[in-house]
Amino acid sequence: MAPLVALFASACGGSGEERTLIRSYFLAARLNDRPTLNNIAMVAFNPREDGTIRTFSIDNVTEEMSRPLQLKELNTALIEAQQAEDDFTAEKVSYQDEQFDAINRVLVAEREDEDVARRDVEVQEAWTDWRTRTIEHARAVSSARVELTNEVNAATLSVFDPNNPLEVTEYDGQLRTKDVAITASVELDGTESERSMVITLQKAELIGSGDTMIEGRWVIAEVS
């Protein structure tokens, strides 16, 4: 592997942090080095579909942008959505227990596509509302979970340390990003061509209790 690394480095030239990271990414992709890829990138670059890159030049690096991380806020939002769903479910079960026989009659009538008895119309309307709100609560929890997962994923890889695992939802901080425009020589199916690409890099900076700062490393978040 050493000669391949040396060849790749000499072909690309340069020693900037962006170049080093991108070079490592394309080399790991070409060698199917999963551990390295999982440590430096959130996206894959499949040689069979995307080709292999041995050389590239950096055309431009944008100014860094930053935004606050919402780890604590989104974690709180998920907890609140889950609690609201639990409270709602408890109320629904209580109503279901009180109207058990009537609800069963309503369900049988609906299953057989028949009108419910007059005495059960009110229960049918109420049970329809309970079912609608069940779906709404489930969607709210799912949406909150997705938002939190996306935010956690945005920060986790950058600050990951197997010797010091972090619960990132306990931190404030910011996410820094920058785009690196490159021109790469891509080999795919025996044909080599030049391709313009944009590599998005990001880095998390977390702030813990006592204003302690944890500065993550740059990782590859997107390739387009």
C-alpha positions in Angstrom: 0.0 0.0 0.0 2.9 2.4 0.7 3.9 2.8 -3.0 0.3 3.6 -3.8 0.1 6.3 -1.1 3.3 7.8 -2.3 2.2 7.9 -5.9 -1.1 9.4 -4.9 0.5 12.1 -2.8 3.1 13.1 -5.4 0.5 13.2 -8.2 -1.7 15.6 -6.2 0.9 17.8 -4.7 0.2 20.4 -2.1 -0.1 20.0 1.7 -3.1 22.0 2.8 -5.6 20.5 5.2 -8.3 20.4 2.5 -6.0 18.6 0.1 -4.8 16.1 2.7 -8.3 15.2 3.7 -9.7 14.9 0.2 -6.7 12.9 -0.9 -7.2 10.5 2.0 -10.8 10.1 1.1 -10.3 9.3 -2.6 -7.5 6.9 -1.8 -9.5 5.1 0.9 -12.4 4.8 -1.6 -10.2 3.4 -4.2 -8.7 0.8 -1.8 -12.1 0.1 -0.2 -10.6 1.1 3.1 -13.8 1.1 5.1 -12.3 2.0 8.5 -10.6 5.1 7.1 -13.8 6.2 5.2 -16.0 5.8 8.2 -13.6 7.9 10.2 -13.3 10.9 7.8 -16.5 11.0 5.7 -20.3 10.9 6.0 -20.8 9.9 2.4 -19.5 7.1 0.3 -17.7 7.3 -3.1 -18.2 4.0 -4.8 -15.5 3.2 -7.4 -17.8 0.9 -9.4 -20.4 3.7 -9.8 -18.5 6.9 -9.3 -15.1 5.9 -10.6 -11.6 6.1 -9.1 -9.7 9.3 -8.6 -5.9 9.3 -8.5 -5.2 13.0 -9.1 -7.1 16.2 -8.6 -6.5 19.9 -8.3 -8.2 22.4 -6.0 -9.8 25.2 -7.8 -11.4 27.1 -5.0 -12.1 27.0 -1.2 -15.0 29.1 0.0 -15.0 31.1 3.2 -16.1 29.2 6.3 -19.7 29.5 7.3 -21.1 28.6 10.7 -24.4 28.0 12.4 -25.4 27.1 15.9 -25.9 23.5 16.7 -29.3 22.7 18.1 -28.5 19.5 19.9 -30.0 20.4 23.2 -33.0 22.1 21.8 -33.9 19.2 19.4 -33.3 16.6 22.1 -35.7 18.5 24.4 -38.2 18.7 21.6 -38.1 14.9 21.1 -38.5 14.3 24.8 -41.5 16.6 24.9 -43.1 15.0 21.8 -42.6 11.5 23.3 -44.1 12.7 26.6 -47.1 14.2 24.8 -47.6 10.9 23.0 -47.4 8.9 26.2 -50.0 11.2 27.9 -52.3 11.0 24.9 -52.0 7.2 24.8 -52.9 6.9 28.4 -56.1 9.0 27.8 -56.9 7.0 24.7 -56.6 3.7 26.6 -58.8 5.0 29.4 -61.5 6.0 26.8 -61.1 2.7 25.0 -61.6 0.8 28.3 -64.8 2.8 29.1 -66.3 2.4 25.6 -64.9 -1.1 24.8 -68.1 -2.7 23.6 -69.2 0.3 21.6 -65.9 0.6 19.9 -65.9 -3.0 18.9 -69.4 -2.6 17.4 -68.1 0.4 15.5 -65.1 -1.5 14.2 -67.2 -4.4 13.1 -69.6 -2.1 11.2 -66.7 -0.3 9.5 -65.0 -3.5 8.6 -68.3 -4.8 7.0 -68.9 -1.4 5.4 -72.2 -0.9 7.3 -73.7 2.1 9.0 -73.2 2.1 12.8 -76.1 1.9 15.1 -77.6 5.2 16.1 -76.5 4.7 19.7 -72.8 4.3 18.5 -72.6 7.3 16.2 -71.1 9.5 18.9 -68.5 6.8 19.8 -67.6 6.4 16.1 -67.0 10.1 15.8 -64.9 10.2 19.0 -62.9 7.1 18.0 -62.2 8.5 14.6 -60.8 11.6 16.3 -58.7 9.4 18.6 -57.3 7.5 15.7 -56.5 10.8 13.8 -54.7 12.2 16.8 -52.8 8.9 17.2 -51.3 9.4 13.8 -50.5 13.0 14.4 -48.6 12.2 17.6 -46.7 9.4 15.9 -45.7 11.8 13.1 -44.6 14.5 15.6 -42.4 12.0 17.4 -41.0 10.7 14.1 -40.3 14.2 12.8 -38.6 15.2 16.1 -36.5 12.1 16.1 -35.4 12.6 12.4 -34.4 16.3 13.1 -32.4 15.3 16.2 -30.7 12.4 14.4 -29.6 14.6 11.6 -28.2 17.2 14.0 -26.4 14.5 16.0 -25.0 13.0 12.9 -23.7 16.4 11.8 -21.7 16.7 14.9 -20.8 13.2 16.0 -18.2 12.1 13.4 -16.2 15.4 13.7 -15.8 15.0 17.5 -15.7 11.2 17.7 -13.0 9.8 20.0 -13.3 6.1 20.9 -11.3 6.8 24.1 -13.6 9.7 25.1 -17.2 9.0 23.8 -19.5 12.0 24.1 -23.2 12.4 24.5 -23.4 15.3 22.1 -26.9 16.2 23.0 -25.5 17.6 26.3 -23.5 20.3 24.5 -24.0 23.6 22.8 -21.8 24.6 19.9 -21.5 25.5 16.3 -21.1 23.7 13.0 -18.5 25.1 10.6 -18.6 24.3 6.9 -16.7 25.2 3.7 -16.9 24.0 0.1 -13.8 22.9 -1.9 -14.2 23.0 -5.6 -11.9 20.5 -7.4 -11.2 19.2 -10.9 -10.5 15.5 -10.7 -9.3 12.9 -13.2 -11.8 10.2 -12.9 -11.4 6.6 -14.3 -14.6 4.7 -14.9 -15.1 1.6 -17.0 -11.7 2.0 -18.6 -12.3 5.6 -19.6 -10.6 8.6 -18.0 -12.2 12.0 -17.9 -12.0 15.3 -16.0 -14.9 16.1 -13.7 -15.6 19.2 -11.7 -16.7 18.4 -8.1 -17.6 20.2 -4.9 -16.5 18.7 -1.6 -18.3 20.0 1.4 -16.3 19.9 4.6 -17.7 20.4 8.1 -16.4 20.6 11.6 -18.2 20.7 15.0 -17.1 22.8 17.9 -18.9 21.9 21.1 -19.2 23.9 24.3 -19.7 22.0 27.6 -20.1 22.9 31.2 -17.7 25.7 32.3 -17.4 26.8 28.7 -15.0 23.9 28.0 -14.4 23.7 24.2 -14.2 20.5 22.2 -13.0 21.2 18.7 -13.7 18.5 16.2 -11.8 17.7 13.1 -12.8 18.5 9.5 -14.7 15.7 7.8 -16.3 15.2 4.4 -20.1 15.8 4.6 -21.1 15.8 0.9 -19.7 15.2 -2.6 -21.5 16.7 -5.5 
